[in-house]
Amino acid sequence: HFKAKVTRREYLAVVAPPMESRQGRFSTLYGRHPVHRKRFSSKVERGKPAVTHYRVEERFPGLADLVRCRLETGRTHQIRVHMAHLKHPIVGDPLYGGPLKLPKGASQELIEALRGYQGTILCASHDEGIIDIATHVYEVNEGGVRELIEKRLDSWRP
């Protein structure tokens, strides 16, 4: 007999620009990018189904959102691909994020905060650490993942 493996597939991600809706469900076909074979895409004609539910946890007006993502399916890079497809890529994602887009009318302080932002935040919401998807560096914190994210985002709060 096989034991049922119960895993909470929930993650926290910082995406920019801020999302229009506070929550939603994104469902696509999913597969390898037709040209860039190391990447995945949700714009394929044939592929496996991929479903991501998202909910905005905190807004940083004009800058970014902290989003909780729950996976129905677990495809490689799924959250990264889905957020990029929705035009709200994960901040600092070197593969799917593209160049940093500064908001219109951004203050010098905001521009410096965005340009000086180090690392990509995508982490399991029930874990005690976060992994930087650009460098694969794992940072552990006994206070949990929310505390680590809070430390990284403090400079963005008014």
MDTraj code that builds the backbone (N, CA, C; nanometers):
import mdtraj as md
import numpy as np

residues = "HIS PHE LYS ALA LYS VAL THR ARG ARG GLU TYR LEU ALA VAL VAL ALA PRO PRO MET GLU SER ARG GLN GLY ARG PHE SER THR LEU TYR GLY ARG HIS PRO VAL HIS ARG LYS ARG PHE SER SER LYS VAL GLU ARG GLY LYS PRO ALA VAL THR HIS TYR ARG VAL GLU GLU ARG PHE PRO GLY LEU ALA ASP LEU VAL ARG CYS ARG LEU GLU THR GLY ARG THR HIS GLN ILE ARG VAL HIS MET ALA HIS LEU LYS HIS PRO ILE VAL GLY ASP PRO LEU TYR GLY GLY PRO LEU LYS LEU PRO LYS GLY ALA SER GLN GLU LEU ILE GLU ALA LEU ARG GLY TYR GLN GLY THR ILE LEU CYS ALA SER HIS ASP GLU GLY ILE ILE ASP ILE ALA THR HIS VAL TYR GLU VAL ASN GLU GLY GLY VAL ARG GLU LEU ILE GLU LYS ARG LEU ASP SER TRP ARG PRO".split()
xyz = np.array([
    [0.0833, -0.1191, 0.0000],
    [0.0000, 0.0000, 0.0000],
    [0.0874, 0.1248, 0.0000],
    [0.0384, 0.2255, -0.0690],
    [0.1077, 0.3526, -0.0714],
    [0.0409, 0.4477, 0.0266],
    [0.1211, 0.5224, 0.0996],
    [0.0653, 0.6228, 0.1894],
    [0.0253, 0.7446, 0.1078],
    [-0.0851, 0.8035, 0.1440],
    [-0.1266, 0.9266, 0.0771],
    [-0.0352, 1.0389, 0.1230],
    [0.0202, 1.1093, 0.0284],
    [0.1085, 1.2206, 0.0607],
    [0.0267, 1.3496, 0.0529],
    [0.0148, 1.4161, 0.1639],
    [-0.0603, 1.5410, 0.1684],
    [0.0396, 1.6549, 0.1779],
    [0.0406, 1.7374, 0.0764],
    [0.1324, 1.8502, 0.0727],
    [0.0526, 1.9760, 0.0448],
    [0.0755, 2.0779, 0.1255],
    [0.0125, 2.2066, 0.0978],
    [0.0959, 2.2736, -0.0090],
    [0.0402, 2.2893, -0.1236],
    [0.1135, 2.3528, -0.2316],
    [0.0722, 2.4991, -0.2392],
    [0.1110, 2.5727, -0.1346],
    [0.0856, 2.7163, -0.1285],
    [0.2186, 2.7875, -0.1215],
    [0.2259, 2.8967, -0.1942],
    [0.3492, 2.9733, -0.2007],
    [0.3181, 3.1204, -0.1897],
    [0.4158, 3.1969, -0.1419],
    [0.4051, 3.3422, -0.1394],
    [0.5008, 3.3957, -0.2445],
    [0.4553, 3.4953, -0.3184],
    [0.5376, 3.5548, -0.4229],
    [0.5156, 3.7056, -0.4230],
    [0.6184, 3.7787, -0.4554],
    [0.6073, 3.9236, -0.4729],
    [0.6059, 3.9495, -0.6226],
    [0.4967, 4.0085, -0.6713],
    [0.4795, 4.0320, -0.8146],
    [0.4668, 4.1815, -0.8420],
    [0.5110, 4.2211, -0.9602],
    [0.4999, 4.3609, -1.0018],
    [0.4732, 4.3642, -1.1516],
    [0.3913, 4.4577, -1.1944],
    [0.3202, 4.5600, -1.1179],
    [0.2054, 4.4986, -1.0377],
    [0.1406, 4.5816, -0.9527],
    [0.0271, 4.5313, -0.8736],
    [-0.0824, 4.4729, -0.9642],
    [-0.1537, 4.3747, -0.9109],
    [-0.2582, 4.3069, -0.9873],
    [-0.3882, 4.3876, -0.9844],
    [-0.4677, 4.3723, -1.0903],
    [-0.5949, 4.4429, -1.0966],
    [-0.6953, 4.3800, -1.0000],
    [-0.7045, 4.2471, -1.0018],
    [-0.8008, 4.1789, -0.9149],
    [-0.7304, 4.1248, -0.7913],
    [-0.8031, 4.1166, -0.6833],
    [-0.7458, 4.0710, -0.5561],
    [-0.7314, 3.9195, -0.5499],
    [-0.8074, 3.8473, -0.6323],
    [-0.7946, 3.7023, -0.6328],
    [-0.8451, 3.6465, -0.7652],
    [-0.8061, 3.5228, -0.7923],
    [-0.8512, 3.4619, -0.9160],
    [-0.7997, 3.3202, -0.9308],
    [-0.8392, 3.2600, -1.0404],
    [-0.7982, 3.1246, -1.0772],
    [-0.7485, 3.1324, -1.2200],
    [-0.6305, 3.0788, -1.2449],
    [-0.5716, 3.0834, -1.3781],
    [-0.5487, 2.9408, -1.4244],
    [-0.6096, 2.9047, -1.5368],
    [-0.6035, 2.7684, -1.5885],
    [-0.5582, 2.7713, -1.7340],
    [-0.4530, 2.6971, -1.7643],
    [-0.4007, 2.6944, -1.9006],
    [-0.3509, 2.5542, -1.9342],
    [-0.3200, 2.5350, -2.0620],
    [-0.2382, 2.4212, -2.1003],
    [-0.0947, 2.4635, -2.0736],
    [-0.0072, 2.3677, -2.0579],
    [0.1270, 2.3986, -2.0110],
    [0.2277, 2.3036, -2.0741],
    [0.3395, 2.3591, -2.1191],
    [0.4433, 2.2749, -2.1776],
    [0.5712, 2.3512, -2.2010],
    [0.6659, 2.2874, -2.2652],
    [0.7928, 2.3527, -2.2987],
    [0.7687, 2.4657, -2.3978],
    [0.8452, 2.5716, -2.3807],
    [0.8405, 2.6834, -2.4749],
    [0.8855, 2.6305, -2.6110],
    [0.8173, 2.6675, -2.7198],
    [0.8521, 2.6112, -2.8503],
    [0.9913, 2.6517, -2.9027],
    [1.0432, 2.7637, -2.8554],
    [1.1743, 2.8105, -2.9032],
    [1.2810, 2.7976, -2.7948],
    [1.2518, 2.8465, -2.6762],
    [1.3464, 2.8450, -2.5647],
    [1.3202, 2.7200, -2.4810],
    [1.3904, 2.6121, -2.5113],
    [1.3588, 2.4806, -2.4560],
    [1.3841, 2.4669, -2.3057],
    [1.4600, 2.5592, -2.2453],
    [1.4804, 2.5544, -2.1006],
    [1.3675, 2.6225, -2.0252],
    [1.2817, 2.6890, -2.0994],
    [1.1694, 2.7591, -2.0392],
    [1.0401, 2.6821, -2.0619],
    [0.9388, 2.7168, -1.9825],
    [0.8066, 2.6592, -1.9994],
    [0.7112, 2.7699, -2.0413],
    [0.5946, 2.7304, -2.0939],
    [0.5006, 2.8289, -2.1437],
    [0.3570, 2.7851, -2.1167],
    [0.2709, 2.8839, -2.0963],
    [0.1279, 2.8569, -2.0829],
    [0.0563, 2.8971, -2.2121],
    [0.1329, 2.9233, -2.3154],
    [0.0771, 2.9617, -2.4452],
    [0.1084, 2.8533, -2.5486],
    [0.0760, 2.7298, -2.5123],
    [0.1016, 2.6171, -2.6013],
    [-0.0303, 2.5633, -2.6550],
    [-0.0257, 2.5000, -2.7728],
    [-0.1463, 2.4432, -2.8320],
    [-0.1792, 2.3074, -2.7712],
    [-0.0734, 2.2335, -2.7340],
    [-0.0926, 2.1033, -2.6701],
    [-0.0059, 2.1002, -2.5453],
    [-0.0582, 2.0398, -2.4414],
    [0.0185, 2.0313, -2.3184],
    [-0.0659, 1.9744, -2.2068],
    [-0.0113, 1.9799, -2.0868],
    [-0.0825, 1.9312, -1.9692],
    [-0.1561, 2.0483, -1.9042],
    [-0.2662, 2.0202, -1.8371],
    [-0.3369, 2.1295, -1.7681],
    [-0.2554, 2.1810, -1.6494],
    [-0.2658, 2.3105, -1.6256],
    [-0.1998, 2.3737, -1.5108],
    [-0.2973, 2.4753, -1.4519],
    [-0.3187, 2.4668, -1.3202],
    [-0.4149, 2.5556, -1.2541],
    [-0.3499, 2.6182, -1.1311],
    [-0.3556, 2.7511, -1.1250],
    [-0.3037, 2.8272, -1.0117],
    [-0.4136, 2.9183, -0.9588],
    [-0.4368, 2.9131, -0.8279],
    [-0.5275, 3.0072, -0.7612],
    [-0.4396, 3.1121, -0.6941],
    [-0.4803, 3.2390, -0.6997],
    [-0.4001, 3.3432, -0.6359],
    [-0.4889, 3.4388, -0.5571],
    [-0.4295, 3.4962, -0.4519],
    [-0.4989, 3.5947, -0.3684],
    [-0.3963, 3.6957, -0.3196],
    [-0.4264, 3.8237, -0.3358],
    [-0.3372, 3.9291, -0.2896],
    [-0.3427, 3.9340, -0.1374],
    [-0.2263, 3.9214, -0.0741],
    [-0.2155, 3.9272, 0.0721],
    [-0.1878, 4.0692, 0.1198],
    [-0.1069, 4.1411, 0.0413],
    [-0.0718, 4.2789, 0.0783],
    [-0.0382, 4.3563, -0.0475],
    [-0.0817, 4.4801, -0.0502],
    [-0.0529, 4.5674, -0.1649],
    [0.0527, 4.6707, -0.1270],
    [0.1402, 4.6977, -0.2208],
    [0.2369, 4.8057, -0.2106],
    [0.2021, 4.8988, -0.3268],
    [0.1118, 4.9965, -0.3021],
    [0.0530, 5.0777, -0.4094],
    [0.1550, 5.1327, -0.5078],
    [0.1257, 5.1100, -0.6356],
    [0.2113, 5.1577, -0.7424],
    [0.3402, 5.0804, -0.7575],
    [0.3603, 4.9771, -0.6769],
    [0.4872, 4.9061, -0.6781],
    [0.4709, 4.7572, -0.7022],
    [0.4074, 4.6867, -0.6087],
    [0.4014, 4.5409, -0.6163],
    [0.2914, 4.4884, -0.5251],
    [0.2661, 4.3579, -0.5353],
    [0.1736, 4.2886, -0.4460],
    [0.2425, 4.1650, -0.3897],
    [0.2110, 4.1351, -0.2647],
    [0.2487, 4.0073, -0.2053],
    [0.1293, 3.9159, -0.2296],
    [0.1515, 3.8059, -0.3020],
    [0.0436, 3.7194, -0.3469],
    [0.0623, 3.5778, -0.2925],
    [-0.0467, 3.5191, -0.2455],
    [-0.0464, 3.3778, -0.2049],
    [-0.0982, 3.2976, -0.3244],
    [-0.0201, 3.1994, -0.3665],
    [-0.0579, 3.1143, -0.4792],
    [-0.0783, 2.9718, -0.4298],
    [-0.1876, 2.9120, -0.4723],
    [-0.2150, 2.7725, -0.4383],
    [-0.2241, 2.6936, -0.5686],
    [-0.1476, 2.5861, -0.5748],
    [-0.1423, 2.5050, -0.6970],
    [-0.2409, 2.3892, -0.6897],
    [-0.3190, 2.3740, -0.7957],
    [-0.3976, 2.2514, -0.8132],
    [-0.3106, 2.1477, -0.8821],
    [-0.2225, 2.1954, -0.9670],
    [-0.1285, 2.1091, -1.0385],
    [0.0109, 2.1558, -1.0000],
    [0.1097, 2.0762, -1.0245],
    [0.2447, 2.1129, -0.9827],
    [0.3432, 2.1055, -1.0970],
    [0.3280, 2.1896, -1.1953],
    [0.4186, 2.1895, -1.3107],
    [0.5449, 2.2694, -1.2785],
    [0.6527, 2.2332, -1.3419],
    [0.7794, 2.3037, -1.3237],
    [0.7622, 2.4511, -1.3592],
    [0.8042, 2.5393, -1.2696],
    [0.7993, 2.6850, -1.2889],
    [0.6560, 2.7380, -1.3025],
    [0.5564, 2.6614, -1.2616],
    [0.4169, 2.6983, -1.2881],
    [0.3797, 2.8379, -1.2392],
    [0.4108, 2.8711, -1.1155],
    [0.3741, 3.0034, -1.0638],
    [0.4475, 3.1119, -1.1407],
    [0.5743, 3.0901, -1.1651],
    [0.6538, 3.1889, -1.2391],
    [0.5943, 3.2135, -1.3778],
    [0.5571, 3.1067, -1.4465],
    [0.5006, 3.1177, -1.5813],
    [0.3625, 3.1821, -1.5766],
    [0.2773, 3.1391, -1.4852],
    [0.1424, 3.1946, -1.4794],
    [0.1431, 3.3422, -1.4422],
    [0.2233, 3.3817, -1.3459],
    [0.2276, 3.5231, -1.3090],
    [0.2812, 3.6079, -1.4250],
    [0.3821, 3.5574, -1.4948],
    [0.4349, 3.6305, -1.6110],
    [0.3291, 3.6390, -1.7207],
    [0.2553, 3.5312, -1.7427],
    [0.1498, 3.5301, -1.8438],
    [0.0429, 3.6349, -1.8114],
    [0.0143, 3.6515, -1.6829],
    [-0.0843, 3.7509, -1.6397],
    [-0.0292, 3.8937, -1.6411],
    [0.0971, 3.9068, -1.6815],
    [0.1676, 4.0371, -1.6881],
    [0.1984, 4.0926, -1.5492],
    [0.2180, 4.0017, -1.4525],
    [0.2567, 4.0372, -1.3162],
    [0.3664, 3.9408, -1.2712],
    [0.4841, 3.9487, -1.3363],
    [0.5900, 3.8520, -1.3043],
    [0.6435, 3.8699, -1.1627],
    [0.7054, 3.7635, -1.1129],
    [0.7679, 3.7671, -0.9815],
    [0.8867, 3.8619, -0.9873],
    [0.8937, 3.9516, -0.8899],
    [1.0018, 4.0505, -0.8856],
    [1.1366, 3.9790, -0.8811],
    [1.2255, 4.0180, -0.9703],
    [1.3598, 3.9636, -0.9726],
    [1.3746, 3.8325, -1.0466],
    [1.2679, 3.7807, -1.1083],
    [1.2766, 3.6531, -1.1788],
    [1.3564, 3.6720, -1.3080],
    [1.4764, 3.6128, -1.3152],
    [1.5607, 3.6347, -1.4321],
    [1.5115, 3.5623, -1.5574],
    [1.4326, 3.4572, -1.5419],
    [1.3908, 3.3778, -1.6575],
    [1.2589, 3.4250, -1.7173],
    [1.1632, 3.4592, -1.6338],
    [1.0298, 3.4958, -1.6822],
    [0.9913, 3.6406, -1.6526],
    [1.0713, 3.7109, -1.5734],
    [1.0344, 3.8449, -1.5304],
    [1.0632, 3.9550, -1.6296],
    [1.1663, 3.9383, -1.7103],
    [1.2027, 4.0432, -1.8037],
    [1.2637, 4.1619, -1.7316],
    [1.2943, 4.2678, -1.8062],
    [1.3554, 4.3855, -1.7432],
    [1.2576, 4.4543, -1.6484],
    [1.3128, 4.5156, -1.5457],
    [1.2325, 4.5866, -1.4469],
    [1.1594, 4.7026, -1.5121],
    [1.0280, 4.7092, -1.4904],
    [0.9470, 4.8191, -1.5429],
    [0.9132, 4.9118, -1.4272],
    [0.9609, 5.0345, -1.4358],
    [0.9343, 5.1324, -1.3303],
    [0.7979, 5.1956, -1.3510],
    [0.7207, 5.2114, -1.2431],
    [0.5889, 5.2737, -1.2566],
    [0.6004, 5.4200, -1.2974],
    [0.5017, 5.4677, -1.3738],
    [0.4997, 5.6081, -1.4157],
    [0.4935, 5.6964, -1.2924],
    [0.5712, 5.8025, -1.2921],
    [0.5700, 5.8968, -1.1811],
    [0.6362, 5.8449, -1.0548],
    [0.7184, 5.7396, -1.0686],
    [0.7845, 5.6820, -0.9513],
    [0.8817, 5.7821, -0.8904],
    [0.8807, 5.7903, -0.7581],
    [0.9733, 5.8790, -0.6882],
    [1.1137, 5.8214, -0.6965],
    [1.2128, 5.9051, -0.6729],
    [1.3518, 5.8589, -0.6734],
    [1.3727, 5.7515, -0.5671],
    [1.3073, 5.7672, -0.4525],
    [1.3176, 5.6690, -0.3441],
    [1.2644, 5.5323, -0.3883],
    [1.1510, 5.5339, -0.4585],
    [1.0914, 5.4107, -0.5070],
    [1.1803, 5.3456, -0.6129],
    [1.2336, 5.4254, -0.7028],
    [1.3227, 5.3735, -0.8067],
    [1.4449, 5.3072, -0.7430],
    [1.5021, 5.3711, -0.6431],
    [1.6187, 5.3136, -0.5752],
    [1.5823, 5.1846, -0.5013],
    [1.4627, 5.1815, -0.4399],
    [1.4195, 5.0602, -0.3690],
    [1.4035, 4.9439, -0.4657],
    [1.3432, 4.9702, -0.5824],
    [1.3241, 4.8645, -0.6815],
    [1.4568, 4.8178, -0.7409],
    [1.5405, 4.9128, -0.7783],
    [1.6688, 4.8759, -0.8398],
    [1.7621, 4.8085, -0.7409],
    [1.7494, 4.8441, -0.6137],
    [1.8360, 4.7867, -0.5118],
    [1.7831, 4.6574, -0.4536],
    [1.6634, 4.6179, -0.4981],
    [1.6037, 4.4960, -0.4452],
    [1.6891, 4.3764, -0.4839],
    [1.7285, 4.3010, -0.3853],
    [1.8142, 4.1848, -0.4094],
    [1.7342, 4.0574, -0.3937],
    [1.7328, 3.9768, -0.4949],
    [1.6716, 3.8450, -0.4846],
    [1.5286, 3.8401, -0.5318],
    [1.4828, 3.7200, -0.5500],
    [1.3484, 3.6923, -0.5951],
    [1.2760, 3.6242, -0.4807],
    [1.1547, 3.6665, -0.4536],
    [1.0807, 3.6022, -0.3462],
    [0.9756, 3.5088, -0.4054],
    [0.9950, 3.3809, -0.3814],
    [0.8958, 3.2783, -0.4088],
    [0.9226, 3.1700, -0.3071],
    [0.8282, 3.1415, -0.2220],
    [0.8553, 3.0471, -0.1147],
    [0.7305, 2.9726, -0.0737],
    [0.7528, 2.8543, -0.0174],
    [0.6416, 2.7775, 0.0365],
    [0.5902, 2.8510, 0.1585],
    [0.4605, 2.8749, 0.1653],
    [0.4053, 2.9572, 0.2726],
    [0.4074, 2.8876, 0.4074],
    [0.4242, 2.7566, 0.4109],
    [0.4238, 2.6827, 0.5370],
    [0.5647, 2.6460, 0.5817],
    [0.6645, 2.6869, 0.5072],
    [0.8025, 2.6517, 0.5355],
    [0.8620, 2.7528, 0.6330],
    [0.9857, 2.7313, 0.6732],
    [1.0541, 2.8235, 0.7628],
    [1.1614, 2.9030, 0.6909],
    [1.1586, 2.9016, 0.5597],
    [1.2601, 2.9750, 0.4871],
    [1.2114, 3.0137, 0.3491],
    [1.2940, 3.0896, 0.2799],
    [1.2615, 3.1282, 0.1434],
    [1.3791, 3.0924, 0.0542],
    [1.3480, 3.0643, -0.0716],
    [1.4538, 3.0349, -0.1671],
    [1.4528, 3.1422, -0.2741],
    [1.5700, 3.1929, -0.3039],
    [1.5854, 3.2908, -0.4098],
    [1.5956, 3.2112, -0.5392],
    [1.4965, 3.2252, -0.6290],
    [1.4947, 3.1413, -0.7482],
    [1.6014, 3.1802, -0.8493],
    [1.6628, 3.2965, -0.8321],
    [1.7718, 3.3352, -0.9220],
    [1.9035, 3.2716, -0.8793],
    [1.9295, 3.2690, -0.7489],
    [2.0590, 3.2204, -0.6994],
    [2.0497, 3.0837, -0.6331],
    [1.9280, 3.0367, -0.6073],
    [1.9025, 2.9100, -0.5373],
    [1.9562, 2.9121, -0.3945],
    [1.9721, 3.0312, -0.3373],
    [2.0158, 3.0435, -0.1984],
    [1.8924, 3.0322, -0.1089],
    [1.9004, 2.9446, -0.0104],
    [1.7896, 2.9210, 0.0818],
    [1.8203, 2.9917, 0.2123],
    [1.7279, 3.0759, 0.2578],
    [1.7451, 3.1515, 0.3807],
    [1.6450, 3.0993, 0.4833],
    [1.6945, 3.0585, 0.5986],
    [1.6088, 2.9983, 0.7020],
    [1.5841, 3.0991, 0.8131],
    [1.4643, 3.0926, 0.8704],
    [1.4297, 3.1814, 0.9805],
    [1.3364, 3.1069, 1.0751],
    [1.3703, 3.1014, 1.2023],
    [1.2863, 3.0299, 1.2988],
    [1.1490, 3.0934, 1.3121],
    [1.1383, 3.2230, 1.2858],
    [1.0100, 3.2930, 1.2944],
    [0.9189, 3.2620, 1.1770],
    [0.9683, 3.1897, 1.0808],
    [0.8869, 3.1521, 0.9656],
    [0.9069, 3.2429, 0.8464],
    [0.8457, 3.2001, 0.7386],
    [0.8644, 3.2662, 0.6106],
    [0.8056, 3.4067, 0.6086],
    [0.6934, 3.4264, 0.6751],
    [0.6293, 3.5583, 0.6727],
    [0.7234, 3.6643, 0.7308],
    [0.7951, 3.6282, 0.8384],
    [0.8886, 3.7225, 0.8998],
    [1.0023, 3.7582, 0.8040],
    [1.0517, 3.6587, 0.7302],
    [1.1577, 3.6870, 0.6324],
    [1.1084, 3.7822, 0.5234],
    [0.9882, 3.7576, 0.4763],
    [0.9324, 3.8440, 0.3724],
    [0.9121, 3.9845, 0.4278],
    [0.8627, 3.9925, 0.5504],
    [0.8415, 4.1232, 0.6129],
    [0.9720, 4.2030, 0.6148],
    [1.0818, 4.1381, 0.6520],
    [1.2117, 4.2067, 0.6570],
    [1.2506, 4.2597, 0.5192],
    [1.2284, 4.1789, 0.4150],
    [1.2656, 4.2215, 0.2802],
    [1.1778, 4.3345, 0.2287],
    [1.0527, 4.3389, 0.2729],
    [0.9579, 4.4360, 0.2177],
    [0.9415, 4.5607, 0.3037],
    [1.0027, 4.5646, 0.4204],
    [0.9875, 4.6798, 0.5095],
    [1.0192, 4.8127, 0.4417],
    [1.1199, 4.8141, 0.3580],
    [1.1592, 4.9399, 0.2942],
    [1.0538, 4.9891, 0.1940],
    [0.9605, 4.9044, 0.1549],
    [0.8576, 4.9441, 0.0592],
    [0.7352, 5.0023, 0.1269],
    [0.7239, 4.9829, 0.2586],
    [0.6036, 5.0291, 0.3286],
    [0.6168, 5.1784, 0.3590],
    [0.5019, 5.2490, 0.3574],
    [0.5056, 5.3935, 0.3870],
    [0.5426, 5.4196, 0.5322],
])
top = md.Topology()
chain = top.add_chain()
for i, resn in enumerate(residues, 1):
    res = top.add_residue(resn, chain, resSeq=i)
    for name in ("N", "CA", "C"):
        top.add_atom(name, md.element.get_by_symbol(name[0]), res)
traj = md.Trajectory(xyz[None], top)
